[in-house]
Amino acid sequence: MARALDLGICGLKWTAPPAGLAPDRAATPDSRGGAGAGTEQSREEQDSLVPQRTKTPAFRGIGNSTSCNYILLFTSLGFSHTTKLKGSGEGLGKIIQRFPQKDWDDTPFPQGIELFCQPGGWQLSRERKQPTFFVVVLTDIDSDRHYCSCLTFYEAEINLQGTKKEEIEGGAEVSGLIQPAEVFAPKSLVLVSRLYYPEIFRACLGLIYTVYVDSLNVSLESLIANLCACLVPAAGGSQKLFSLGAGDRQLIQTPLHDSLPVTGTSVALLFQQLGIQNVLSLFCAVLTENKVLFHSASFQRLSDACRALESLMFPLKYSYPYIPILPAQLLEVLSSPTPFIIGVHSVFKTDIHELLDVIIADLDGGTIKIPECIHLSSLPEPLLHQTQSALSLILHPDLEVADHAFPPPRTALSHSKMLDKEVRAVFLRLFAQLFQGYRSCLQLIRIHAEPVIHFHKTAFLGQRGLVENDFLTKVLSGMAFAGFVSERGPPYRSCDLFDELVAFEVERIKVEENNPVKMIKHVRELAEQLFKNVRESKSSYGIPESSTANRRIPFASSYSSFPKD
């Protein structure tokens, strides 16, 4: 059964803060009403990415059809000309257009989205910056995640405000208008979805951006309508080929099993940035419910790192605050008493070093900082040594023969996407060993109206001889394992790769402990299954030729930062 592509499209733009938030910035006459107010309204209408309509668009009802379970939003944030530009040009985001115009019952419009689209604050620039793209994760009150794909670009704004005194010949001073200064204001396009297809969303946003800035002869409303009408097949379904109507082709391929995380190359990148020992420390930190904070100069690297760390926890699911990109206005969240996984930009690293109970990872510098007050429990032996050895063999395949007098030809690393799956396969084997025999300790309690599945923690630790092991005790007492028991405890349910591994492969893993060749072979078999599960989505472009008139940004330069495939 197909499900609708749950998307929200937002167009966001810089707006100066109101006078009450910036006392040093005087309001212009336009902000006081009168003739200037009409001028302000017309400017915001001109800034809109999609023409304003007095009637509801024809595709408005698509989200309410019986075959669609989700909605699509379109929003524009516009620049306010009612406040004088001064100093750094810091301002606020303002929504000037959205689709749908009213919230639908099943999915309300995400509040505060303008904060997350510009996490460092809405600021003007003296030069046109390259377009940027990153993915923000928002979690609603029902713990459902919404993936916000943000494409930000800069448009020229002419600043005509202010006067200056010019000294003319004869010593007299007269007041004259300053030379008009060109500044650039950010505008963001955002797709909000419950589904994680970052490359497809990047392609769709890139296409809408290109049509807009190059004034191509394509209706933006048609692009959005076609995006609204797209239905995504359920997990394991057939491929979905669709077009936005601008000579493009988008191919969506859902994973075979939606329970398995989709990581791309983010896990391999995390190990490349931090190294084996540091990632294992962060892995143990999140499993034992410690606070983990990433910082980097790249928003997308923050998003990828948080997703990678969470994916390593599979089959457990992280149930605490998860904010890969935290806006500057919400930094006080870092003082929360609950565990979390959060990412912040490196410009705030001087502020975060004052936190005493947070493990801080510097993605750009490749280091982590563990406060003295935190006792970080480690994996039990021999699992820790086996995991480190397996990761070393995968990430550094030449290490084993580095001291040979006559080493074999250099062993090449797997390509990045397969390397990502091989690393994840090592952690799958680790969890299979940690949780082996867990089903024998499940108890069904029938004294309630509905049967409750209980896990006998003491019996499990006693069987494994790990009653006094601090790490496993904390893991079994955590919320992530409670969710694991609730989800995987019932005997009749859909099974995935982890269930098969625990049921049939644990003995094989034990036999291969001291045989690196067989261990690597098994890891690659698991990695191949993880790789086949993804079945990547693709996109291609055939942008129509734009007229030479009214072109504000050349197509080649404006779209060069977006991949063709």
Summary of the structure (lengths in Angstrom):
residues: 565
radius of gyration: 27.2
end to end distance: 28.2
largest distance: 100.1
contacts: 1726
relative contact order: 0.11
helix: 38%
strand: 20%
